[in-house]
């Protein structure tokens, strides 16, 4: 293995022994003198064999938490309900067809296909839904554990941190409540995407560093394929693709940049041609255009998923940037690093639905997040100066998408968690060094002390996550009075869908906010709709007989005690309901 670093590359200042060497410039020597040094925390004196055992125990604890937090909730996020529906259709031989629509209204839908294709393999092995929900979630759990392995290897071999620090960063990432929630309480693609992104970054760095012809092609092909599949999972991976190309060019490896671009294009472009050729549009119903717009124009409409909003003009775009910047700095960074400060543990992980939904409104929470954001930005700048790489480029190129995305940006920030933690530690270590400048000249060891401060902060992040998981599990297993809100609301939705299965004619067309979920659990044909009042005539024209308010995450447009509405059934405490449209 070739461990030589490219010209201009220096080791991370957190957790790495550095010292001035002969022949180095005064600038480099000065930078190394102010570096943190080897961090003497988390067992730097532990023998290598004992450390390996400790690392495996840490992974085992993470896996145990994932297993204990597993539940049978699926489809509540709505996006994951579409994934499951399409995976089921793909496995059954229908291709990317929305089988929830009435037979006379066939709609083909082509999102980014990688995760859907992966889930379809689960339906091949176990076709019965919802019996296969745990298998689908196992895909995410395996993916995030593998991502943890790549995270550890990245920080050890690329950033050249100590193994102890790399282990701490890996455990902090795996234990992040938002990531655990998405793996165990949804069937979302984030964990699979984190694996692809982390592995892609790692192999790009290895490709830059290798001088062996065989390894050169191996790393280049792996990096290209992973980046392409990441893009076919979530389009925000375009930041990784562009970052890799720029990084190759900066390192003057022009042939690698060309080969990388060609391989990525060969994987990505055929899908775009195919999906555009069969793209919905001009069909018998407007839902086709609505569904296509969700994933192709969501960055350019005022509200993602709304087929009636005009394209964003400059003023709207500026407002969106300001709103997202406030959200990212004032809530999201804090929500990733110290989520228990922003909501109760019974709602653990629900920050992934958006911190703007009433979380982190206290002045203390906002101030904490702003301080952490400042430290993270400072750490990013220091890292770029000391050990600039493709990860830093990826973070920078992802920021524009985070600022213009027309809904809560938390989920788009979450895949960058290991880097955000690392940058924050760098910022804290730099702040600690800065605070020691007034100390007497005889007081040595600024580096180790700064590293110890950063290490304690990392332990605080891990401890905060462990506390949150423990409190959530107490709620989940009814060991305390509070209940896990996500599970309670899903149980209420399930009761409503059970009533539908027992009391509604199978030929009835249902309008609902979560069309794929209702179809998956009841077999009824469904069409998407949000407002049964203003859209009533349009829904009737499409053949809908009833409207089902099946999720509490959309505000109801009617009052259940209003006599002009014919409510067939409702639940408590969220007041989900079934409304007749034949009035």
C-alpha positions in Angstrom: 0.0 0.0 0.0 1.4 3.4 -1.0 0.9 5.8 1.9 2.8 8.7 0.3 0.8 12.0 0.3 0.4 14.3 -2.6 2.3 17.5 -2.7 0.8 20.1 -0.4 -1.0 17.4 1.8 -0.4 17.5 5.5 -1.9 15.5 8.3 -5.0 16.5 10.2 -4.3 18.7 13.2 -6.6 16.7 15.4 -5.1 13.6 16.9 -1.9 13.4 14.8 1.7 13.7 15.9 3.4 16.4 13.7 6.8 18.0 14.1 9.0 20.3 12.0 11.4 18.5 9.8 14.7 19.5 8.2 14.2 21.3 4.9 10.6 22.3 5.6 9.8 26.0 5.1 9.3 28.2 8.2 5.6 28.5 7.3 5.1 24.7 7.4 7.2 24.4 10.5 5.1 27.1 12.2 1.9 25.3 11.2 3.2 22.0 12.5 4.4 23.5 15.8 0.8 24.8 16.5 -0.7 21.4 15.6 -2.6 19.5 18.2 -0.4 16.4 18.6 -1.4 12.9 19.5 -4.6 13.0 21.6 -4.0 11.0 24.9 -7.7 10.2 25.4 -9.8 7.2 24.6 -7.0 4.8 25.4 -3.9 5.9 23.5 -1.9 3.6 25.7 -4.1 0.6 25.0 -2.3 -2.2 23.1 -3.2 -2.6 19.5 -4.9 -6.0 20.0 -7.0 -4.6 22.9 -7.9 -1.5 20.8 -9.2 -3.8 18.0 -11.4 -5.6 20.5 -12.6 -2.3 21.8 -13.4 -1.1 18.3 -15.4 -4.3 17.5 -17.2 -3.9 20.8 -18.1 -0.3 19.8 -19.5 -1.6 16.5 -21.4 -4.3 18.3 -23.0 -1.7 20.6 -24.0 0.4 17.6 -25.5 -2.7 15.9 -27.4 -3.6 19.1 -28.9 -0.1 19.3 -30.0 -0.4 15.7 -31.6 -3.8 16.4 -33.4 -2.6 19.5 -34.7 0.5 17.7 -36.1 -1.5 14.8 -39.9 -1.3 14.3 -42.4 -2.2 11.7 -43.2 1.4 10.6 -42.9 1.8 6.9 -44.2 4.4 4.5 -44.9 7.2 7.0 -42.3 9.3 5.4 -44.3 9.1 2.1 -41.1 9.1 0.0 -40.3 5.6 1.4 -43.8 4.5 0.6 -43.2 5.4 -3.1 -39.9 3.5 -3.0 -41.6 0.4 -1.6 -44.4 0.6 -4.1 -42.1 1.0 -7.1 -39.8 -1.8 -5.8 -42.8 -4.1 -5.5 -43.9 -3.3 -9.1 -40.3 -3.7 -10.4 -40.1 -7.2 -8.7 -43.5 -8.2 -10.2 -42.4 -7.3 -13.7 -44.3 -4.1 -14.1 -41.2 -1.9 -14.3 -41.4 1.6 -12.9 -45.2 1.7 -12.8 -47.3 3.2 -10.1 -49.6 0.3 -9.5 -51.7 2.2 -7.0 -53.5 4.2 -9.7 -56.7 2.9 -11.2 -56.2 0.5 -14.2 -57.5 3.2 -16.7 -54.8 5.6 -15.5 -51.5 3.9 -15.9 -48.7 6.1 -14.7 -45.0 5.4 -15.2 -42.7 7.1 -12.8 -38.9 7.2 -13.1 -37.1 8.5 -10.0 -33.4 8.0 -9.4 -33.6 4.2 -9.5 -30.7 2.7 -7.6 -32.3 2.3 -4.2 -35.6 1.1 -5.7 -33.8 -1.6 -7.7 -32.0 -2.7 -4.4 -35.3 -2.9 -2.6 -36.8 -4.9 -5.4 -34.3 -7.7 -4.6 -36.0 -7.9 -1.2 -39.4 -8.4 -2.9 -37.8 -11.1 -5.1 -36.7 -13.0 -1.9 -39.8 -12.1 0.3 -42.7 -10.7 -1.8 -45.2 -10.3 1.0 -45.6 -6.8 2.3 -45.6 -5.8 5.2 -43.9 -9.1 6.3 -40.8 -8.0 4.5 -40.4 -4.6 6.1 -37.7 -5.7 8.5 -35.7 -7.2 5.6 -35.9 -3.9 3.7 -34.7 -2.1 6.9 -31.9 -4.6 7.2 -30.6 -3.3 3.8 -30.1 0.2 5.4 -28.6 -1.2 8.6 -26.0 -3.3 6.6 -25.3 -0.2 4.4 -24.7 2.1 7.4 -22.4 -0.4 9.1 -20.3 -0.7 6.0 -20.3 3.1 5.7 -18.9 3.1 9.3 -16.0 0.9 8.1 -15.2 3.2 5.2 -15.4 6.2 7.6 -12.8 4.6 9.9 -10.5 3.8 7.0 -10.9 7.3 5.5 -9.8 9.1 8.6 -7.0 6.6 9.4 -5.5 6.4 5.9 -6.5 9.7 4.2 -6.6 12.2 7.1 -4.0 10.1 9.0 -5.7 10.6 12.3 -4.9 8.3 15.2 -7.0 5.1 15.1 -8.6 6.2 18.4 -9.8 9.4 16.9 -11.0 7.7 13.7 -12.9 5.2 15.9 -14.5 8.0 17.9 -15.6 9.8 14.7 -17.0 6.6 13.3 -19.0 5.8 16.4 -20.3 9.3 16.7 -21.6 9.1 13.1 -23.2 5.7 13.5 -24.9 6.8 16.7 -26.3 10.0 15.3 -30.1 9.7 16.1 -31.2 11.0 12.7 -29.2 8.3 10.9 -30.4 5.5 13.3 -34.0 6.7 12.8 -33.8 6.6 9.0 -32.4 3.1 9.2 -34.8 1.6 11.7 -38.0 3.5 11.4 -38.2 4.3 7.7 -37.3 2.7 4.4 -35.5 5.8 3.1 -32.3 5.8 0.9 -30.1 7.9 3.1 -28.1 5.1 4.7 -27.4 3.5 1.3 -26.4 6.9 0.0 -24.0 7.6 2.9 -22.3 4.3 2.1 -21.9 5.2 -1.6 -20.7 8.7 -0.8 -18.2 7.6 1.9 -16.8 4.8 -0.2 -16.6 7.0 -3.3 -14.7 9.7 -1.4 -12.3 7.0 0.0 -11.6 5.4 -3.4 -11.1 8.8 -5.1 -8.4 9.6 -2.4 -6.8 6.2 -2.8 -6.8 6.7 -6.6 -5.0 10.0 -6.3 -2.4 8.5 -4.0 -1.6 5.2 -5.8 1.3 4.9 -8.3 0.6 1.2 -9.1 -1.1 0.6 -12.5 -3.2 -2.2 -11.2 -4.4 -0.3 -8.1 -4.9 2.8 -10.2 -7.5 1.2 -12.4 -9.1 -0.6 -9.5 -9.6 2.5 -7.4 -10.6 4.6 -10.4 -13.3 2.2 -11.5 -14.6 1.7 -8.0 -14.7 5.5 -7.4 -16.5 6.1 -10.7 -19.1 3.4 -10.2 -19.8 4.4 -6.6 -20.2 8.1 -7.6 -22.5 7.2 -10.5 -24.7 4.9 -8.3 -24.8 7.6 -5.6 -26.1 10.0 -8.2 -28.7 7.4 -9.3 -29.7 7.2 -5.6 -29.9 10.9 -4.8 -29.1 13.7 -7.3 -27.3 15.7 -4.6 -24.4 13.3 -5.4 -23.6 15.6 -8.3 -21.5 17.5 -5.8 -19.4 14.4 -5.3 -19.0 13.8 -9.0 -17.9 17.4 -9.7 -15.7 17.5 -6.6 -13.8 14.3 -7.8 -13.2 15.8 -11.3 -11.9 19.1 -9.9 -9.8 17.2 -7.3 -8.1 15.1 -10.1 -7.5 18.3 -12.1 -6.0 20.1 -9.0 -3.6 17.2 -8.5 -2.7 17.4 -12.2 -4.0 13.9 -12.9 -5.8 14.8 -16.1 -6.2 11.3 -17.5 -7.9 10.1 -14.3 -10.3 13.1 -14.5 -11.2 12.1 -18.1 -11.6 8.4 -17.3 -13.7 9.2 -14.2 -16.0 11.4 -16.3 -16.4 8.8 -19.0 -17.2 6.0 -16.7 -19.7 8.0 -14.7 -21.3 9.2 -17.9 -21.6 5.6 -19.3 -23.6 4.7 -16.2 -25.7 7.8 -15.7 -26.6 9.0 -19.2 -28.4 5.8 -20.4 -30.8 6.0 -17.5 -31.5 9.7 -18.2 -32.2 8.9 -21.9 -34.5 6.0 -21.0 -36.4 7.9 -18.2 -36.8 11.0 -20.4 -38.1 8.9 -23.3 -40.8 7.3 -21.1 -41.3 10.4 -18.9 -44.9 11.0 -17.9 -46.6 13.9 -19.5 -49.6 14.6 -21.6 -51.4 11.6 -20.1 -55.0 11.4 -19.0 -54.3 12.8 -15.5 -52.2 15.6 -14.1 -50.8 13.3 -11.4 -48.3 12.1 -13.9 -46.8 15.5 -14.4 -47.0 16.1 -10.7 -45.0 13.0 -9.9 -42.4 13.7 -12.6 -42.0 17.2 -11.2 -41.3 16.1 -7.7 -37.9 14.7 -8.6 -36.9 16.7 -11.6 -38.0 20.3 -10.8 -38.1 20.2 -7.0 -35.2 22.7 -6.7 -37.0 25.2 -8.9 -40.5 25.3 -7.5 -41.7 27.1 -4.5 -42.9 24.0 -2.8 -41.6 20.6 -3.8 -44.3 18.2 -4.9 -46.7 21.0 -5.8 -47.8 21.0 -9.4 -49.5 24.4 -9.2 -46.6 26.6 -8.0 -44.9 28.9 -10.5 -41.1 28.7 -11.1 -39.1 30.6 -8.5 -38.2 34.1 -9.5 -35.1 35.8 -8.1 -36.8 37.2 -5.0 -38.3 33.9 -4.0 -34.9 32.2 -4.5 -33.2 34.7 -2.3 -35.8 34.2 0.4 -35.3 30.5 0.1 -31.6 30.9 0.5 -32.0 33.1 3.6 -34.5 30.7 5.1 -32.4 27.6 4.6 -29.3 29.4 5.8 -31.1 30.3 9.0 -32.3 26.7 9.3 -28.9 25.1 8.7 -27.0 27.4 11.0 -29.6 28.0 13.7 -30.9 24.5 14.0 -29.6 21.7 11.8 -25.9 21.6 12.8 -26.9 21.6 16.4 -29.6 19.0 15.6 -27.1 16.6 14.2 -24.4 17.0 16.9 -26.7 17.4 20.0 -30.2 16.5 18.9 -31.6 16.0 22.5 -31.3 19.8 23.0 -33.9 20.3 20.2 -36.7 17.8 20.9 -37.8 15.2 23.4 -36.3 11.7 23.3 -39.7 10.3 22.5 -39.4 12.0 19.1 -35.8 10.8 18.6 -34.9 11.0 14.9 -37.9 13.0 13.8 -35.7 15.9 13.2 -35.1 14.3 9.8 -38.5 15.5 8.8 -37.3 19.1 9.3 -36.1 21.0 12.3 -38.5 23.8 11.2 -41.5 21.7 12.4 -41.4 23.3 15.9 -38.0 21.9 17.0 -35.2 24.0 18.5 -37.2 27.2 19.0 -35.6 28.1 22.3 -32.9 30.9 22.3 -30.4 28.5 23.9 -30.8 25.9 21.2 -30.4 28.4 18.4 -27.3 30.0 20.1 -25.7 26.5 20.6 -26.3 25.7 16.9 -24.9 29.0 15.7 -21.8 28.5 17.8 -21.3 25.0 16.5 -21.9 26.2 12.9 -19.2 28.8 13.4 -16.8 26.2 14.8 -17.6 23.9 11.9 -17.0 26.6 9.3 -13.7 27.6 11.0 -12.7 23.9 11.1 -13.5 23.5 7.4 -11.3 26.5 6.5 -8.4 25.1 8.6 -8.8 21.7 7.1 -8.8 23.1 3.6 -5.5 24.9 4.4 -3.9 21.8 6.0 -5.2 18.7 4.2 -7.4 19.7 1.3 -9.2 16.8 -0.3 -12.2 15.6 -2.2 -14.4 15.5 1.0 -13.9 19.2 1.5 -14.8 19.9 -2.1 -17.9 17.7 -1.8 -19.1 19.7 1.2 -18.5 23.0 -0.5 -20.2 21.9 -3.7 -23.2 20.5 -1.8 -23.9 23.8 -0.1 -25.7 25.5 -3.1 -28.2 22.6 -3.2 -28.7 22.8 0.6 -29.4 26.5 0.3 -32.0 26.4 -2.5 -33.8 23.1 -1.8 -37.4 24.2 -1.2 -38.1 22.2 1.9 -36.3 21.4 5.2 -32.6 20.9 4.4 -31.8 18.6 7.4 -32.0 15.3 5.4 -29.7 16.7 2.7 -27.1 17.7 5.4 -27.2 14.5 7.3 -25.0 12.4 4.9 -22.2 14.9 5.6 -22.3 14.0 9.3 -18.8 12.5 9.7 -17.2 15.5 8.0 -19.3 18.0 10.0 -18.1 16.4 13.3 -14.5 16.4 12.1 -14.6 20.0 11.1 -16.2 21.0 14.4 -13.4 19.2 16.3 -10.8 21.0 14.2 -12.5 24.3 15.0 -12.6 23.5 18.8 -9.0 22.4 18.8 -8.0 25.7 17.1 -10.1 27.6 19.6 -8.4 25.8 22.4 -4.9 26.6 21.0 -6.0 30.2 20.5 -7.0 30.5 24.2 -3.6 29.2 25.3 -1.5 31.8 23.5 -1.4 34.1 26.6 0.1 31.2 28.6 3.8 31.5 29.7 6.4 30.4 27.1 7.5 27.6 29.5 4.1 26.1 29.4 4.4 23.5 26.7 2.0 21.0 25.3 -0.5 23.3 23.7 -1.2 20.7 21.0 -2.1 17.8 23.4 -4.3 20.1 25.5 -6.1 21.4 22.4 -6.5 17.8 21.3 -7.8 16.8 24.7 -10.5 19.5 24.5 -11.6 18.3 21.1 -11.6 14.7 22.3 -13.8 15.6 25.3 -16.2 17.3 22.9 -16.3 14.2 20.8 -17.1 12.1 23.8 -19.8 14.5 24.7 -21.4 14.0 21.3 -21.3 10.2 21.6 -22.6 10.4 25.2 -25.5 12.7 24.1 -26.5 10.2 21.4 -26.3 7.2 23.8 -28.5 9.1 26.2 -31.0 9.8 23.5 -31.2 6.2 22.4 -31.6 4.9 25.9 -34.4 7.4 26.6 -36.1 6.5 23.3 -35.9 2.7 24.0 -37.5 3.3 27.4 -40.4 5.0 25.6 -40.6 2.3 22.9 -40.8 -0.6 25.4 -43.2 1.2 27.6 -40.8 1.4 30.6 -41.8 5.0 31.2 -45.0 6.9 30.7 -44.0 8.7 27.5 -44.5 6.9 24.2 -42.5 6.9 21.0 -44.5 9.4 18.9 -43.5 8.0 15.5 -44.8 4.5 16.4 -47.9 5.7 18.1 -49.0 7.8 15.1 -48.2 4.9 12.8 -50.4 2.6 14.9 -53.2 5.1 14.6 -52.7 5.2 10.8 -52.8 1.4 10.7 -56.1 1.3 12.6 -57.6 3.6 10.0 -56.3 1.5 7.1 -57.7 -1.7 8.8 -61.1 0.0 8.9 -60.7 0.8 5.2 -59.9 -2.8 4.3 -62.9 -4.1 6.2 -65.6 -1.5 5.3 -64.8 -0.1 1.9 -65.6 -1.8 -1.4 -62.3 -3.0 -3.1 -63.3 -1.2 -6.3 -63.4 2.2 -4.6 -60.8 4.8 -5.6 -59.4 6.6 -2.7 -57.8 10.1 -2.6 -55.2 10.6 0.1 -52.0 12.5 1.1 -50.1 9.2 1.2 -51.4 7.3 -1.8 -48.7 4.6 -1.9 -49.1 3.8 1.8 -52.9 3.3 1.6 -52.5 1.1 -1.5 -49.8 -1.1 0.1 -51.8 -1.8 3.3 -55.3 -2.0 1.8 -54.9 -2.9 -1.9 -57.3 0.0 -2.8 -56.6 2.1 -5.8 -55.4 5.5 -4.8 -54.6 8.9 -6.2 -52.5 11.6 -4.5 -54.4 14.6 -3.1 -53.9 17.1 -0.2 -57.2 19.1 0.0 -60.6 17.4 -0.2 -62.3 20.8 -0.2 -60.8 22.8 -2.9 -60.0 19.8 -5.1 -63.3 18.0 -4.5 -64.6 18.3 -8.1 -61.2 17.3 -9.6 -61.1 14.3 -7.3 -64.6 13.2 -8.3 -63.7 13.6 -12.0 -60.8 11.2 -11.4 -63.2 8.7 -9.9 -62.3 9.1 -6.2 -65.2 8.3 -3.9 -63.6 9.0 -0.5 -60.7 11.1 0.9 -58.5 9.6 3.6 -56.5 11.8 5.9 -54.0 9.2 6.9 -51.0 11.2 8.1 -50.9 13.8 10.9 -48.0 15.6 9.2 -50.4 17.4 6.9 -52.9 19.8 8.3 -56.5 18.9 7.9 -58.6 21.2 5.7 -61.9 20.3 7.4 -63.4 20.3 10.9 -64.8 16.9 11.9 -67.7 18.6 13.8 -68.8 20.6 10.7 -72.1 19.0 9.6 -71.6 19.7 5.9 -68.9 17.1 5.8 -69.8 13.4 5.8 -67.1 11.8 7.9 -67.3 8.0 7.8 -64.7 7.2 10.4 -62.0 9.0 12.5 -59.4 8.1 15.0 -58.0 9.7 18.2 -55.8 11.4 19.3 -54.6 12.7 15.8 -58.1 12.7 14.3 -57.3 10.9 11.1 -60.4 10.4 9.1 -62.2 8.9 6.2 -64.4 11.5 4.3 -67.1 10.7 1.7 -66.8 12.8 -1.5 -70.3 11.8 -2.6 -72.1 14.9 -1.3 
